[in-house]
């Protein structure tokens, strides 16, 4: 893998931290963000009727599942953002959800 900088191509060293199947088997992951020592993944479950959304939080250290939650609508593409101690998720039905600090309600 190469990283392009103003001084030309520089090889990037990569190392595999862990590998993990996340969420329901029919999850299409559309967003991944780093939040402190956790990896937040989210997406949509399109094979079910009605379609639904999913967010899972995994340990950055070993990939263990810290928590997960299903939603009424799939996430939009790249629909996760982190600010401070909160995770914001935007969904295909137009709702935005704030997760963090004991909050999990749609706003």
C-alpha positions as a Markdown table, in Angstrom:
| # | Residue | x | y | z |
|---|---|---|---|---|
| 1 | Unk | 0.0 | 0.0 | 0.0 |
| 2 | Unk | 1.3 | 3.5 | -0.9 |
| 3 | Unk | 0.6 | 6.8 | 0.6 |
| 4 | Unk | 1.0 | 9.8 | -1.7 |
| 5 | Unk | 2.6 | 12.9 | -0.2 |
| 6 | Unk | 4.0 | 16.1 | -1.8 |
| 7 | Unk | 7.4 | 14.4 | -1.8 |
| 8 | Unk | 6.1 | 11.3 | -3.7 |
| 9 | Unk | 4.8 | 7.9 | -2.9 |
| 10 | Unk | 5.7 | 6.5 | 0.5 |
| 11 | Unk | 5.1 | 2.9 | 1.4 |
| 12 | Unk | 2.7 | 2.4 | 4.4 |
| 13 | Unk | 3.4 | -0.3 | 6.9 |
| 14 | Unk | 0.3 | -2.2 | 7.8 |
| 15 | Unk | -0.4 | -4.8 | 10.4 |
| 16 | Unk | -3.5 | -6.7 | 11.1 |
| 17 | Unk | -4.9 | -6.0 | 14.6 |
| 18 | Unk | -7.8 | -8.5 | 14.4 |
| 19 | Unk | -10.5 | -9.8 | 12.2 |
| 20 | Unk | -14.1 | -10.1 | 13.3 |
| 21 | Unk | -17.6 | -10.9 | 11.8 |
| 22 | Unk | -19.8 | -8.1 | 13.1 |
| 23 | Unk | -23.6 | -7.9 | 13.5 |
| 24 | Unk | -26.3 | -10.0 | 11.9 |
| 25 | Unk | -25.2 | -12.2 | 8.9 |
| 26 | Unk | -27.0 | -9.9 | 6.4 |
| 27 | Unk | -25.5 | -6.7 | 7.7 |
| 28 | Unk | -24.1 | -4.4 | 5.0 |
| 29 | Unk | -21.6 | -2.2 | 6.8 |
| 30 | Unk | -21.5 | 1.4 | 5.5 |
| 31 | Unk | -19.6 | 3.3 | 8.1 |
| 32 | Unk | -16.7 | 2.7 | 10.4 |
| 33 | Unk | -15.3 | 5.3 | 12.9 |
| 34 | Unk | -12.7 | 5.3 | 15.6 |
| 35 | Unk | -13.9 | 6.5 | 19.0 |
| 36 | Unk | -11.2 | 6.5 | 21.7 |
| 37 | Unk | -10.3 | 2.8 | 22.3 |
| 38 | Unk | -13.3 | 1.5 | 20.4 |
| 39 | Unk | -14.3 | 0.9 | 16.7 |
| 40 | Unk | -17.8 | 1.8 | 15.8 |
| 41 | Unk | -19.4 | 0.1 | 12.9 |
| 42 | Unk | -22.8 | 0.7 | 11.4 |
| 43 | Unk | -25.0 | -0.1 | 8.4 |
| 44 | Unk | -28.2 | -1.6 | 7.2 |
| 45 | Unk | -29.9 | -4.9 | 7.2 |
| 46 | Unk | -31.7 | -4.9 | 3.9 |
| 47 | Unk | -32.7 | -8.6 | 3.6 |
| 48 | Unk | -35.3 | -8.2 | 6.4 |
| 49 | Unk | -38.7 | -6.7 | 6.0 |
| 50 | Unk | -38.9 | -4.0 | 7.2 |
| 51 | Unk | -35.3 | -3.0 | 6.7 |
| 52 | Unk | -33.4 | -2.0 | 9.8 |
| 53 | Unk | -30.2 | -0.4 | 11.0 |
| 54 | Unk | -27.4 | -1.7 | 13.2 |
| 55 | Unk | -24.6 | -0.1 | 15.2 |
| 56 | Unk | -21.9 | -2.2 | 17.0 |
| 57 | Unk | -19.1 | -1.0 | 19.2 |
| 58 | Unk | -16.0 | -3.1 | 19.3 |
| 59 | Unk | -12.8 | -3.0 | 21.4 |
| 60 | Unk | -9.9 | -1.6 | 19.4 |
| 61 | Unk | -7.6 | -3.9 | 21.3 |
| 62 | Unk | -9.1 | -7.3 | 20.6 |
| 63 | Unk | -12.3 | -6.8 | 18.6 |
| 64 | Unk | -14.6 | -8.0 | 21.4 |
| 65 | Unk | -18.2 | -6.7 | 21.1 |
| 66 | Unk | -18.8 | -4.0 | 23.8 |
| 67 | Unk | -22.4 | -3.2 | 22.8 |
| 68 | Unk | -24.8 | -3.3 | 19.9 |
| 69 | Unk | -28.1 | -1.9 | 19.0 |
| 70 | Unk | -30.7 | -2.3 | 16.2 |
| 71 | Unk | -32.6 | 0.7 | 14.7 |
| 72 | Unk | -35.8 | 1.1 | 12.7 |
| 73 | Unk | -34.0 | 2.3 | 9.6 |
| 74 | Unk | -30.6 | 1.6 | 7.9 |
| 75 | Unk | -27.7 | 4.1 | 8.3 |
| 76 | Unk | -26.9 | 6.4 | 5.4 |
| 77 | Unk | -23.5 | 5.8 | 3.7 |
| 78 | Unk | -20.8 | 7.1 | 6.1 |
| 79 | Unk | -23.6 | 8.0 | 8.5 |
| 80 | Unk | -21.5 | 7.9 | 11.7 |
| 81 | Unk | -19.6 | 10.8 | 13.3 |
| 82 | Unk | -17.9 | 11.2 | 16.7 |
| 83 | Unk | -17.7 | 14.4 | 18.8 |
| 84 | Unk | -16.5 | 14.3 | 22.3 |
| 85 | Unk | -18.0 | 11.4 | 24.2 |
| 86 | Unk | -21.0 | 11.1 | 21.7 |
| 87 | Unk | -21.6 | 9.1 | 18.6 |
| 88 | Unk | -24.0 | 10.6 | 16.0 |
| 89 | Unk | -25.8 | 8.4 | 13.5 |
| 90 | Unk | -27.9 | 9.5 | 10.6 |
| 91 | Unk | -30.5 | 7.1 | 9.1 |
| 92 | Unk | -32.2 | 6.7 | 5.7 |
| 93 | Unk | -35.5 | 7.7 | 7.2 |
| 94 | Unk | -34.1 | 11.2 | 8.1 |
| 95 | Unk | -33.6 | 10.7 | 11.8 |
| 96 | Unk | -30.4 | 11.5 | 13.7 |
| 97 | Unk | -29.5 | 9.6 | 16.8 |
| 98 | Unk | -27.0 | 10.5 | 19.6 |
| 99 | Unk | -25.4 | 7.7 | 21.4 |
| 100 | Unk | -23.2 | 8.3 | 24.4 |
| 101 | Unk | -23.2 | 9.5 | 28.0 |
| 102 | Unk | -26.2 | 7.3 | 28.8 |
| 103 | Unk | -28.1 | 8.7 | 25.8 |
| 104 | Unk | -29.6 | 6.5 | 23.2 |
| 105 | Unk | -32.7 | 8.3 | 22.2 |
| 106 | Unk | -33.5 | 9.5 | 18.7 |
| 107 | Unk | -33.7 | 13.2 | 18.3 |
